[in-house]
Amino acid sequence: MESLKQLIDNWILVAQGLIGSIGALAFLVAFMYKIVAIEPRSVMEAKRWLGRIVFGTIGVEIAGTLTHALIATIPSTAH
């Protein structure tokens, strides 16, 4: 059971790191697009994407925390 917990912990860390890196890159691209966009509609869409990226990144962090909390509730004597 301990090896399964360790495997899940490792995959959570990998997923959080990957999503964090992709989220940071996407945030940077959307922010740069917002700065250079000429049309007001494009600026509005860039602002919406910035909100979606932030919300999604926070969601991944919360999901990882909840997964750790659920795994911690499993008794160590369970097979």
C-alpha positions as CSV (number, residue, x, y, z in Angstrom):
1,M,0.0,0.0,0.0
2,E,2.9,2.4,0.8
3,S,4.3,1.9,-2.7
4,L,1.0,2.8,-4.2
5,K,0.8,6.0,-2.2
6,Q,4.3,6.8,-3.2
7,L,3.5,6.2,-6.9
8,I,0.4,8.4,-6.7
9,D,2.4,11.2,-4.9
10,N,5.0,11.1,-7.6
11,W,2.4,11.3,-10.4
12,I,0.7,14.2,-8.7
13,L,4.0,16.1,-8.4
14,V,4.7,15.5,-12.1
15,A,1.3,16.6,-13.1
16,Q,1.3,19.7,-11.0
17,G,4.7,20.7,-12.3
18,L,3.7,20.1,-15.9
19,I,0.4,22.0,-15.6
20,G,2.2,24.8,-13.7
21,S,4.8,25.1,-16.4
22,I,2.3,25.0,-19.2
23,G,0.0,27.4,-17.3
24,A,2.9,29.9,-16.8
25,L,3.7,29.8,-20.5
26,A,0.1,30.2,-21.5
27,F,-0.3,33.1,-19.1
28,L,2.8,34.8,-20.5
29,V,1.6,34.4,-24.1
30,A,-1.9,35.6,-23.3
31,F,-0.5,38.6,-21.4
32,M,1.8,39.5,-24.2
33,Y,-1.1,39.2,-26.7
34,K,-3.2,41.5,-24.5
35,I,-0.4,44.1,-24.6
36,V,0.1,44.0,-28.4
37,A,-3.5,43.5,-29.4
38,I,-5.0,46.4,-31.4
39,E,-8.7,45.6,-31.5
40,P,-10.6,46.0,-28.2
41,R,-12.4,42.7,-28.8
42,S,-9.0,40.9,-28.9
43,V,-7.9,42.6,-25.7
44,M,-11.2,41.4,-24.0
45,E,-10.6,37.8,-25.2
46,A,-7.0,37.9,-23.9
47,K,-8.3,39.0,-20.5
48,R,-10.8,36.1,-20.5
49,W,-8.1,33.6,-21.3
50,L,-5.9,35.0,-18.5
51,G,-8.8,34.4,-16.1
52,R,-9.3,30.9,-17.4
53,I,-5.6,30.0,-17.1
54,V,-5.4,31.3,-13.6
55,F,-8.6,29.5,-12.6
56,G,-7.4,26.2,-14.2
57,T,-4.0,26.4,-12.5
58,I,-5.6,26.9,-9.1
59,G,-8.0,24.0,-9.8
60,V,-5.1,21.7,-10.4
61,E,-3.5,22.7,-7.2
62,I,-6.7,22.1,-5.3
63,A,-7.2,18.8,-6.9
64,G,-3.7,17.7,-5.9
65,T,-4.3,18.8,-2.3
66,L,-7.6,16.9,-2.2
67,T,-6.0,13.8,-3.6
68,H,-3.4,13.9,-0.8
69,A,-6.1,14.4,1.8
70,L,-8.0,11.4,0.4
71,I,-5.0,9.2,0.3
72,A,-4.1,10.2,3.9
73,T,-7.5,8.8,5.1
74,I,-6.7,5.3,3.9
75,P,-5.6,3.2,6.9
76,S,-2.1,1.8,6.7
77,T,-3.5,-1.7,7.5
78,A,-5.7,-1.8,4.3
79,H,-4.6,-4.3,1.7
